[in-house]
C-alpha cells in the first residue's frame, strides 16, 4: 500500500499530481489552506475515480500550526510515506517600495521554512527508497518582475534541493524539484486575454502547459530511482522566441 503526501494538493498543480498518483494506486493525504468545498470535491472525485483512500487536511503552509496538523495525522495513523510533494506556496505582489517585512517573512515561511521543518518532522515516517519532490519555479531561475519574495524563495527552493541530497542520502531518500513555467491552472486561466497572449508569444510551443503534462514530470521524479538532486524545468521553451 503506497502513500503520498501532497501539500497544496486539492487544486491546480497539486490536484493534477494527486490525480496522476491516484491513477497509479497511491493513497493520498492532501493539504489545503482555505477552500474546504474544493478540497472535499477533490477528495470525492479522486476516491470515486480511482478507489484509493484520500484524506484532506486544512493546514495552511503560512500558519505555524500546520506542521503539527500534518504530522499528527500521519503519526497517529502510523502511516509510512512513499513520497512527499512540497507543492504549497504563496506569493506577495506588493511593490518593492511598499512591501512590509511581515509579508516578506510570511512568503519565506510558507515556501521555505514550512517544508524544511515538516520534512524534519516526517523523516521517520518516510520509507527507505522514498522520494521528495519540491515545486520550484521558472521564476526561481529568471528574475521575477512581479514578486521579489516569490522569485527569491523559489531560487532558495532550488538550492535547498541540491543541499538536501547530502542530508537525505543516509536515509536512502531521493529529492528533486520541478520548476514549472506557465501552467494552465485556474490562476492562469483568469488572467486577461492580452496578458495570456503576451506570455504565449514568449513560449516556443506557443501555449501554456497542461497540468496533466506537468504531473507526468512529477511522476517521473517519484518513480525513477536514479533521479536525485535534479531541478527539472518545464517551460515549453520560454524566451526562445
N, C-alpha and C positions, 0 to 999 in steps of 0.2 A: 504494500500500500504506500503510494507516494504522496507527499505533502509539499505544497508550495505556499509561501507567504508572499503576498504582493502588497506593498504599501501604495496607497492611491490606486487600488485595483478595481474600482467599480465603474469607472468611465474612462474615456479617452484611450491613451496608450495602454494603461494598466488593464482596462477591460479587454482590449484586443489580446494582450498577453495571457490574461486569465482564460479567455476562450480557447486559445491555442493549447494551453496546458490541460484544460479540462478535456479537450478532444483526445488528448493522449493519456487520459486516465488519472491525472493528478487531482487529488483533493485540495481544496483551496481555502486559504484564510486571506480575506481581502479587507484592507483598512480603507476608511474614507473619513473626510473631515466634517462635512455638514449635511449633505443631501441624503437623508435616510430613505426617502422614497425611491430615488435612483438606486441606492445600494440594495434595497430589498427586491427591486425589479431585476437587477443584475443577478442576485442570488437565485431567484426563482427561475429565470431563463436558463442559466447555466446548469442548474440542477436538473431541470426538465430535459434539456437538450442532450446532456452527456452522462446523466445518472451518477454524478460524483457528489461528494459532500462539500458544501460551500458554506463557510461562516463569514459573516461581515461584522467588522468591529469599528465602532465610531472612535477613532483615535487620530486626532489632528496632529500632524507632524510638527506643527509650530507650538504645541502645548507640551509642557514638561511632563505632564501626567501620562502622555501617550505611550511612553516606553513601558511603564508598569502595566497599562491596559493590555498591550500586545503580549508582553512576556508572561503575565499571569494566565492568560488564555492558553498559551502553549504549555507552560509549566504544569498547570493544574490538570491538563488532559494528557500529560506525558507524551506529547507529540514529538516525533523525530522528523525534522525538516530535511527534505532533499534539495530544496533550492529556496533562496530568498531573493526577491527582486525589489530593490530600493528604488521605487518609481515616484513616490510622492515628493512634491516640491512646491516652492512658491516663488513669486517674484514681487518686485516693487517698482513701479514705474514713475515714481517721483523724480523730478529733475535733480541733477547734481547740486544745483544751488539751493534746493528746498528740502532735500531728503534729511530725515532725522535719524539719530543714532539708534533709537529703539527699533525703527523699521529695518534698518540695515542689519541689526543683530538678529531680528526675527527671521530674516531670509537665511542668514548663516546658520541659525539654529535648525530650521526646517531642512535645509539642503545638505548640511554637513554634520552638525552635532548630533541630531536625532539618529541618522543611520549609523554613525560610528558607535554610539553608546547603546543603541538597540542591538547591533551586531555583537558587541561585547557581552551583553546580557544573554543573547541567544546562542552563543558559541557552543555551550554544552549540548544544545538541542539540535545541532546540525550534524548530519551523518558524515562519516568519512567518505570522501569522494563527492561530497556535495558541491553546490555551485552558488556563488553570489553574483548577481548582475545589478549594476547601477544604471540608472538613466542619466547620462550626461547630456550634452547638447552641442550642436554645431556652434552655438553662441559661446561655448567654452573655448572654441578654437579661433573664431572670428570675433573681433570686438563688437560688443552689443551696444548699439546706439540708443536703445530704449531703456534698459535697466542695467545699471552698473553692477548692482549687487547680484543680479542673476548671472551675468557673464562671469564675474569673478568666482562665484560659488561653483558654477559648473566647471570652470577650469580647475578648481580645487577638487571637485569630484574625480576628474581625470587623474590628477596627481595622487589622490587617495587610493585609487585602484592600483596604480603602479606600486605604491608603497605597501599596501596591504598584502601583496603577493608574498613578501618576506615573512609577514606575521602569520599568515594562514597556511603556509606550506607545512609546518609541523602538524597541522590538523588534517592534512590531505584535503583541503578545501580550495577550490579554484575561485578566482574573482576576475570579472571583466566588466566592461561597460559598453552600452550603446550610446552613440552621440547622434540623435536624430536631427535632421534638418527640419523642413516644414511638413508636418503630418496633418492629414485631413480629419482632425478631430473637431468636435463642436466649437472649440475655442477658435479654430482657424476658419471654420465654415461661416462663423458670424462676422468675420471681417468684411468691410466694404469691398465690393467687386473690384474697384480700382486698385486697392492695396493688394488683393489676391493676384491680380493680373501683373502687377509690378514684381511680385515675388516669382511668379511662374516664368516671367521673362528672364529671370536670372538663373533658372534651373535648366540644365542641358536637356533633361527629359520633358520639360515644358509643363510639369504638373506637380501637385503635392503628392506626398507618399500616402498610400492607403494604409490605415492602421494594421490590417491583416498582413501586408507585406513586411511591415516593420516587426510584427510579432514573430515572424519566421526567423529573424536575426537573433532575437532573444532566445528562441528555442534552440538555435544552433549553438549559442554560447552555453546554454544549460546542458545540452546533451553531448556535445563533442568533448571528449575527455582530454584533448590536447590544447584546447583554448584556455589560455591563462595570461592575465596581465594585459589583455588587449582592449583598446578603445576603438570600437568599430563605428566609423562614421557612415551614416545612411542619409545622403542628401541629394541623390539624383543628379549629381554633377553641378552643385550650386556654384555660381560665379564662373562657370566655364563658358558662358555665352556672352 
